[in-house]
């Protein structure tokens, strides 16, 4: 009888040991899917961020293209004769912070030659205005003027644009 009892006790201890080992295996394998899930979530977040960045880039390009089209339409409406404007006179009329809409109206009323526009990167455009004593580049972000840059001639303005492209 004591042998049977001893045998039963040994078997029960053995079964409990196996059960404990089995639960440890389950615990370690259940952590692996959690890590894989975390990696998948991180990858999803990265993919979503890339998509958002691409969307922003596309929107900036559309805004810049729309701005150029508006400038070209305005340019067709106005005479291409330089009206005697000086850089100082243009700077007095155009100010940093002026809205793009107000800028277009002011440019039309000044009757200033706008031979071309340059790309400033990040969807921003530089509208090149010809004055008697040089060139004024009106830097526009699609909504307002954020800077006014002066150059001696058109070639300097083009070199400035090339320099910006090298930086980006």
C-alpha positions, 0 to 999 in steps of 0.5 A: 500500500505504501508503494502505491501511495508513493507511486501515486505521489510521484506521478502527481508531482511529475504531472504538476512539473510537466504542467508548470513547464507547459505553462512557461512555454505558453507564456514565452510563446505568447510574448512573441506575438506581442512583439510582432504586433508591436513591430507591425503597429510601428510599421503602420505608423511609419507608413501613415507618416510617409503617406502624410508627408507625401500628401503635404508635398503634393499639396505644396506643389499644387499650391505653387502651381496654382500661384504661378498660373495666377501670376501668368494670368495677371501677367497676360492682363498687364503691359510688359513695359517697365513703368519707371518703378525703382526697387525702393518704390516697389519695396514701399508698395509691397510689404512682408506679410501682404496677402497674395491676393493683395500682392497680385492687385498691387502688382497689376496697379504698379504695371511692373514687368514680371519676366518669370518666377523662380522656385524657392523650394518647399512649394514657395515661389519667388516672383521676379519684378523688373525695376529700373535699377535692378530686380526685386524678388517677391518671396511668396509662400502661397498665402502671403509675402514672406521676404523681398530680395533685391538683385542687380540684374535678372542673372543674379536672381537666376543664380540665387535660384540655382544656389537654392536648388543646390542646398535642397 
